[in-house]
Amino acid sequence: MTQHIASVLMGAVAMASAVASLFFVKFWRHTRDSFFLLFAAAFGIDAVGRLWLGLVQVSNEAEPVVYLSRLVTFGLIVIAIAQKNRPNQDSK
């Protein structure tokens, strides 16, 4: 029973990540700012990773493979923030 509840909650988190990804795609379409595109990709990857965790019964959640999608997700977020805060080369 506990595994079933955990799967349902993981599906809810996956849905929330997918919705966030769609919002960032909408913002990217209006601005064409790569910041929003990278955030959309990060939340899309997170949604797929969470959905996979909800559907597949993982024997040990401490396995490095489980955290690979989260590493990519947070890496994309860090890259987006670093690019946004980089000094503008056009102002020189």
C-alpha positions as CSV (number, residue, x, y, z in Angstrom):
1,M,0.0,0.0,0.0
2,T,2.8,2.4,0.8
3,Q,4.5,1.8,-2.5
4,H,1.2,2.6,-4.3
5,I,0.9,6.0,-2.4
6,A,4.5,6.8,-3.2
7,S,3.8,6.1,-6.9
8,V,0.8,8.3,-7.0
9,L,2.7,11.1,-5.3
10,M,5.6,10.7,-7.7
11,G,3.1,11.0,-10.6
12,A,1.7,14.2,-9.1
13,V,5.2,15.7,-8.9
14,A,5.9,14.6,-12.4
15,M,2.7,16.3,-13.6
16,A,3.7,19.5,-11.7
17,S,7.1,19.5,-13.4
18,A,5.5,19.0,-16.8
19,V,3.2,21.9,-16.2
20,A,6.1,24.1,-15.1
21,S,8.0,23.0,-18.3
22,L,5.0,24.1,-20.4
23,F,4.9,27.5,-18.7
24,F,8.6,28.0,-19.4
25,V,8.1,27.0,-23.1
26,K,5.3,29.6,-23.3
27,F,7.6,32.3,-21.8
28,W,10.4,31.3,-24.2
29,R,8.1,31.6,-27.2
30,H,7.3,35.2,-26.3
31,T,10.8,36.3,-25.4
32,R,13.1,33.8,-27.2
33,D,15.4,34.0,-24.1
34,S,17.5,30.9,-23.7
35,F,17.0,31.2,-19.9
36,F,13.3,30.0,-20.3
37,L,14.3,27.3,-22.8
38,L,16.8,25.8,-20.4
39,F,14.4,25.9,-17.5
40,A,11.7,24.2,-19.7
41,A,14.2,21.5,-20.6
42,A,15.2,21.1,-16.9
43,F,11.6,20.7,-15.8
44,G,10.8,18.4,-18.7
45,I,13.7,16.1,-17.8
46,D,12.6,16.2,-14.2
47,A,9.1,15.2,-15.2
48,V,10.3,12.2,-17.2
49,G,12.6,11.1,-14.4
50,R,9.9,11.4,-11.8
51,L,7.4,9.5,-14.0
52,W,9.9,6.8,-14.5
53,L,10.5,6.5,-10.8
54,G,6.7,6.3,-10.3
55,L,6.2,3.5,-12.9
56,V,9.3,1.4,-12.3
57,Q,9.9,-0.3,-9.0
58,V,13.4,0.7,-8.0
59,S,15.1,-1.7,-5.6
60,N,17.3,1.0,-4.0
61,E,16.6,4.8,-4.5
62,A,20.2,5.5,-3.4
63,E,21.5,4.1,-6.7
64,P,23.4,6.7,-8.7
65,V,21.3,6.1,-11.8
66,V,18.2,7.4,-10.0
67,Y,19.9,10.7,-9.4
68,L,21.4,11.1,-12.9
69,S,18.3,12.9,-14.2
70,R,18.3,15.2,-11.2
71,L,22.0,16.0,-11.8
72,V,21.2,17.0,-15.4
73,T,18.1,19.0,-14.2
74,F,20.0,21.0,-11.7
75,G,23.0,21.4,-14.0
76,L,20.7,23.0,-16.6
77,I,19.3,25.4,-14.0
78,V,22.8,26.4,-13.0
79,I,23.8,27.0,-16.6
80,A,20.7,29.1,-17.2
81,I,21.4,31.3,-14.2
82,A,25.1,31.6,-15.0
83,Q,24.3,32.6,-18.6
84,K,21.7,35.2,-17.4
85,N,24.2,36.7,-15.0
86,R,27.1,36.8,-17.4
87,P,28.1,40.3,-18.4
88,N,26.8,41.4,-21.7
89,Q,29.5,41.3,-24.4
90,D,27.6,43.9,-26.6
91,S,28.1,46.7,-24.1
92,K,31.9,47.0,-24.6
